[in-house]
Each structure stands twice: as C-alpha cells, then as structure tokens.
Amino acid sequence: MARTVIPVDTITSTINGAVSFLDSNGSPAPVDGVPVWTNAGDPIVTMEVSADGMSVVLTPTGVPQLGVASISVSADADLGDGVESIIASGELEFVAGRAVSGSLTFTVA
C-alpha cells in the first residue's frame, strides 16, 4: 500500500485523487460498474466521488488534523455476469508542518 505524506500547513483547500485499473501487462483495463471508495482510517477527510467512480475530491474536516486516511477503491474486474473483486488502496498521512515559532515553559523546582 502506497503512503503519501502531506504536511498540514501545505493544504490550501482540497486533494484530488484518481484510480486506474491495469491488466497484467500494465495496460489500462476496464471494470464492470462504478468503483466504490471508502476511508477506513481516521475521519480527517470527507470524500466526494465522481459519478463514474474514477476520481475523488478529498476535503479536510475542519482545521487540518494529523492522522492517516486509509483510502481504498473496490471494483468488479469480471466484465461478465460473475464478480471478481479488485481493490486499490493507499494512505494519506497528514503530518505537522515545518516549525515557524517556539514556545518556552518554566516550572518552579
């Protein structure tokens, strides 16, 4: 599973995603029906899937949060009457951005 690391201070609005399905030679291959997208990770993004199921727009929920969104896309690879599930998956890890200030803490010993 591929993981993409995104510093939260670089997110200005949305993140675009797309899926492609390939045959054993690496050539584009069709699937039957509309692929289904899910996020089994932290609920830190919402998903707006395109009508054809081949792309998605991810929007951070509120203030960008740290965590991992585990995104998967499932489809039917059998173009006939049967069903042969195929799944593509990846993770988006939202991490803290670059330090831009410091903070001191003092305690009485």
WOPEZI-V847918 format. One record per pair of residues at least 6 apart in sequence whose ideal C-beta (glycine too) atoms are under 6 Angstrom apart, sorted by sequence separation. I is the first residue (numbers start at 1). J is the second residue. D is the distance in Angstrom with one decimal. If there is no record, write none. Layout:
# WOPEZI-V847918
I & J & D
I & J & D
This chain:
# WOPEZI-V847918
23 & 29 & 4.2
78 & 84 & 4.0
22 & 29 & 5.7
49 & 56 & 5.0
76 & 83 & 5.2
77 & 84 & 4.5
21 & 29 & 5.0
47 & 56 & 5.3
48 & 57 & 4.6
77 & 86 & 4.3
21 & 31 & 5.3
37 & 47 & 5.7
47 & 58 & 5.9
74 & 85 & 5.8
75 & 86 & 5.5
37 & 49 & 5.0
45 & 58 & 4.4
46 & 59 & 5.1
74 & 87 & 4.9
45 & 60 & 5.7
72 & 87 & 5.6
73 & 88 & 4.8
44 & 61 & 5.7
72 & 89 & 4.0
35 & 53 & 3.8
34 & 53 & 3.8
37 & 56 & 5.5
71 & 90 & 5.7
44 & 65 & 4.5
70 & 91 & 5.2
44 & 67 & 4.8
68 & 91 & 5.4
69 & 92 & 4.5
45 & 69 & 5.0
42 & 67 & 3.5
44 & 69 & 5.8
68 & 93 & 4.9
42 & 68 & 5.8
41 & 68 & 4.8
67 & 94 & 5.7
41 & 69 & 4.5
66 & 94 & 5.4
41 & 70 & 3.5
39 & 69 & 5.4
40 & 70 & 4.6
39 & 71 & 5.6
38 & 72 & 5.4
19 & 54 & 5.9
37 & 73 & 5.2
18 & 55 & 4.5
35 & 73 & 4.9
36 & 74 & 5.2
17 & 56 & 4.5
35 & 75 & 4.1
16 & 57 & 5.9
14 & 57 & 5.1
15 & 58 & 4.3
33 & 76 & 5.4
31 & 75 & 3.9
32 & 76 & 4.2
14 & 59 & 5.1
31 & 76 & 5.9
31 & 77 & 5.9
32 & 79 & 5.2
11 & 60 & 5.8
11 & 64 & 5.1
19 & 73 & 4.5
8 & 64 & 3.8
19 & 88 & 5.3
8 & 94 & 5.2
1 & 89 & 5.1
2 & 90 & 4.5
3 & 91 & 4.4
4 & 92 & 5.4
5 & 93 & 4.9
6 & 94 & 5.6
7 & 95 & 5.7
9 & 97 & 2.8
1 & 90 & 5.9
8 & 97 & 5.7
3 & 93 & 5.7
5 & 95 & 5.8
7 & 97 & 4.3
